Amino acid sequence: MADEHMAEQARSAVERARQEATSVLETSRRKAAEEARAALRDIAASQKGRAAEGMGGLAQTLHEIARALGSEEREVSSRYADMAAERLERMAARLREGDVPELMATAEEFARRQPWVFLGGAAATGFLLARFLRSGEATGEEWTPAAQEESSPYQASGAAPPPAAEEEGPAASPGGA
């Protein structure tokens, strides 16, 4: 009888230890899952910001192209470039302002409504992104709009830029006032 009592106590102790271990493991699993979700949210938010920044830069470039085309009297092409730039700016703003779950739900809804357009857009975006990233690797520099403004065709070719035109003022006038 004493042996049965000791065996029952041992079974009870083993069951309590099993329950405690299960509880500790479940708590650890929940904590690790929450930490992983938090890390993924942080990464997604960071990438969302980078994507919005990239779209904004591309929109700025398209506006510059539109201005150049407008000065060359290619009005239709200029208008299309401006329209594309404005859409990119709206998308970039939506990316900056939206939260990740909302953006994912919107993309999922669009993909369900128009799967072929979604797949085509995803493929085109991937292709353009790969080209954009490879062009940065080839030069060893990261492209930014400011870097574009600082560079000139003269720097790239090694040629000297033309002399700056002197402003005409009272001292430079032919009459010599």
C-alpha positions, 0 to 999 in steps of 0.5 A: 500500500505504501508503494502504491501511495509513493507511485501515485505521488510520483505520477502526480509529480511527473504530471505537474512537471509535465504541465509546468514544462508545457506551460513554460514552452507555450509561454516561450513560443508565444513570446518568440512568435510575438518578437518575430512578428515585431521584427517583421513589422519593423522590417516591413515598415523600413522596406515600405519607406525605402520603396516609397522613397524610390517611387518618389525619386522615379516620379521626380525623374519622370517629371524631369523627362516630361519637362525635357520632352515639353521643351522639345515640343513632344507634348503627348509624350510629355503629358504621359510622362507627367501622368505617370509621375503623378501616379507614382507620387500618389502611390508613394504617398499612399505607401508612406501613409499606409500601414503594412496590413492595410497595404497588404489587404489592398494588394491582395484585393487587387490581385483577386480582382485583376490577377493578370494585371497584378502579375504583369505589374509585379513582373514589370516592377521586378524587371525594372527594380533589377535593372535599377539595382544592377545599374547602381552596382555597375557604377559602385554608387547609389543613385540619388536625385542630388547626385544626378544634379551634381554630375554633368556630361563634362565630368563624365567625359573629362572635357572642360565645361564651356566658359561661363558667360559674364554678366553685363553690368555698368563696368562691362558696358562698351561705353565704359561708364 
